[in-house]
């Protein structure tokens, strides 16, 4: 009898894995600091946290002795009805997942077979190449131009060369550069018959007028991904949703894990929709802080921020003051945790998520202290 563990599929054993952010407590420990004195600006979370109204609803739900003891609704009936109110779409065009990441994975597995292709435009969200690796998909990368704008000509050419069942994955606003997918380019891609998975995880910070949601009725091959992690401040509860043609939604509901949304996430998601106007005040505060930080960064020698429609700013670091990693490490030593990347395209860049409005001066003071 063999004493070795079972063998993992070779292509999975070779994967580098996804590089997530390090938890706040661990980063603070490494810096020798109290977590309360640190600014966690590395994961694009809502700095104000879960809204008090949502927290109160969760507290009330937890007081029910039967809460969590029975399985949640596999058809997500109440949650999808709430999302229908939020989006203005019929509930048969909506399916929820344990974060948008689950739905990205589920949709790729539903539409593509091993060896098929996804087309991406790096630098973008690191989950896309990760999912391509896990699902044995061919990754076709169309690098962005200087300033990280999409290379429309190269992207359209790649789409024309690709097989008909390929999936184009775009992000609007893009993570980490913060720019939106131009609407005319998106329409051109869809008009060519391409299947587009559009990740709108940060769309609330851009404003729904920037969403492509209205194109769903015209283009049945458009799939939009969204999340509650950012705008609603419940990243730890894992709740996202997809908007798509009813036929695709019906298939996704059929093949998803039956109880993929836990009861706490469902309660919190419905409560967030019910107090969306109050949470919008947080979103406005984050957008104002973003604009103030952008203006301040413009005035700091050696730093060049990119305009952003999201809740973060990507900052180019002049090599004369160090690499993105070096500035990242200096900031970490004074309790400001930002995001840097191993991607060669982002060597001299740093991504800063928005702090609370009353923490902006602290951020700027600590930034100045390390430059």
Buried (B, 14 or more C-beta within 10 A) or exposed (E): EEEEEEEEEEEEEEEEEEEEBBEBEEBBEEBEBEBEEBBBBBBBBBBBBBBEBBBEBBEEBEEEEEBEEEEBBEEBEBBBBBBBEBBEBEBBBBBBBBBBBBBBBBBBBBBBEEEBBBBBBBBBBBBBBBBBBBBBBBBBBBBBEEEBEBBBEBBBEBBEEBEEEBBBBBBBBBBBBBBBBEBEBBBBBBEEEBBBBBBBBBBBBBEEEBBBBEBBEEBBBBBBBBBBBBBBBBBEBBBBBBBBBBEBBEBBBEEBEEEBBBBBBBBBBBBBBBBBEEBEEBBEBBBEBBEBBBEBBEEBEBBBBBEBBBBBBBBBBEEEBBBBBBBBBBBBBBBBBBBBBEBEEBBBBBBBBBBBBEBBEBBBEBBEEBB
